[in-house]
Amino acid sequence: MFGKTLNFDSNRVWEAFTFYIVQTVVLVGVATTLVYGLNMFGVVKETGSFFAGGETYRLIGTCFVLLVSSGMLYSKGLSNDMFAFAVTVLAIWLSWHNSVMLAMIPVALMSTFDAKK
């Protein structure tokens, strides 16, 4: 059942690693720019950095994880795969309760899943 899902050859691990790095850099850039813009318009009072955390960054990061993982479910045709859906729910839960950096790991591993034909 999990044979193809858990088949991590070197090419797939490299793809997951590069996906993690690229999406994390994009997330840091989007979140920092968005919080700066919201602070400029007076919507958010606190600034700081992405890595310092804060409730605003957690909310933006959780929305980003939700958008990336649900977009991956839709684009790869995994919306009817229960294991991929469980990984998405795990990533969103990790993003809200622990860390967005930690939550991007299951999303990166989900990028290696193959769509069922």
Contacts in CASP RR format, 6 or more apart in sequence:
PFRMAT RR
TARGET T0000
AUTHOR 0000-0000-0000
METHOD contacts of the structure
MODEL  1
MFGKTLNFDSNRVWEAFTFYIVQTVVLVGVATTLVYGLNMFGVVKETGSF
FAGGETYRLIGTCFVLLVSSGMLYSKGLSNDMFAFAVTVLAIWLSWHNSV
MLAMIPVALMSTFDAKK
2 83 0 8 1.000
4 114 0 8 1.000
5 83 0 8 1.000
5 113 0 8 1.000
5 114 0 8 1.000
8 16 0 8 1.000
8 112 0 8 1.000
12 112 0 8 1.000
13 112 0 8 1.000
15 111 0 8 1.000
15 112 0 8 1.000
16 108 0 8 1.000
16 109 0 8 1.000
16 111 0 8 1.000
16 112 0 8 1.000
17 108 0 8 1.000
19 107 0 8 1.000
19 108 0 8 1.000
19 111 0 8 1.000
20 104 0 8 1.000
20 105 0 8 1.000
20 107 0 8 1.000
20 108 0 8 1.000
23 68 0 8 1.000
23 104 0 8 1.000
23 107 0 8 1.000
23 108 0 8 1.000
24 101 0 8 1.000
24 104 0 8 1.000
27 50 0 8 1.000
27 61 0 8 1.000
27 64 0 8 1.000
27 100 0 8 1.000
27 104 0 8 1.000
28 50 0 8 1.000
29 50 0 8 1.000
30 60 0 8 1.000
30 64 0 8 1.000
31 50 0 8 1.000
31 57 0 8 1.000
31 60 0 8 1.000
31 61 0 8 1.000
31 64 0 8 1.000
32 49 0 8 1.000
32 50 0 8 1.000
34 60 0 8 1.000
35 44 0 8 1.000
35 47 0 8 1.000
35 48 0 8 1.000
35 56 0 8 1.000
35 57 0 8 1.000
35 60 0 8 1.000
36 47 0 8 1.000
38 44 0 8 1.000
38 56 0 8 1.000
39 45 0 8 1.000
39 46 0 8 1.000
39 47 0 8 1.000
44 56 0 8 1.000
46 54 0 8 1.000
46 56 0 8 1.000
50 57 0 8 1.000
57 100 0 8 1.000
58 95 0 8 1.000
58 96 0 8 1.000
58 100 0 8 1.000
61 95 0 8 1.000
61 100 0 8 1.000
62 92 0 8 1.000
62 95 0 8 1.000
62 96 0 8 1.000
62 100 0 8 1.000
62 103 0 8 1.000
64 100 0 8 1.000
65 91 0 8 1.000
65 92 0 8 1.000
65 95 0 8 1.000
65 100 0 8 1.000
65 103 0 8 1.000
65 104 0 8 1.000
65 107 0 8 1.000
66 92 0 8 1.000
66 95 0 8 1.000
68 107 0 8 1.000
69 87 0 8 1.000
69 88 0 8 1.000
69 91 0 8 1.000
69 92 0 8 1.000
69 107 0 8 1.000
69 110 0 8 1.000
70 88 0 8 1.000
72 78 0 8 1.000
72 107 0 8 1.000
72 110 0 8 1.000
72 111 0 8 1.000
73 79 0 8 1.000
73 81 0 8 1.000
73 84 0 8 1.000
73 85 0 8 1.000
73 88 0 8 1.000
76 113 0 8 1.000
76 114 0 8 1.000
76 115 0 8 1.000
77 115 0 8 1.000
77 116 0 8 1.000
78 84 0 8 1.000
78 85 0 8 1.000
78 110 0 8 1.000
78 113 0 8 1.000
78 115 0 8 1.000
78 116 0 8 1.000
79 85 0 8 1.000
80 116 0 8 1.000
81 113 0 8 1.000
81 116 0 8 1.000
84 110 0 8 1.000
84 113 0 8 1.000
87 106 0 8 1.000
87 107 0 8 1.000
87 109 0 8 1.000
87 110 0 8 1.000
88 106 0 8 1.000
88 107 0 8 1.000
88 110 0 8 1.000
90 106 0 8 1.000
91 103 0 8 1.000
91 104 0 8 1.000
91 106 0 8 1.000
91 107 0 8 1.000
91 110 0 8 1.000
92 103 0 8 1.000
93 103 0 8 1.000
94 102 0 8 1.000
94 103 0 8 1.000
94 106 0 8 1.000
95 102 0 8 1.000
95 103 0 8 1.000
END
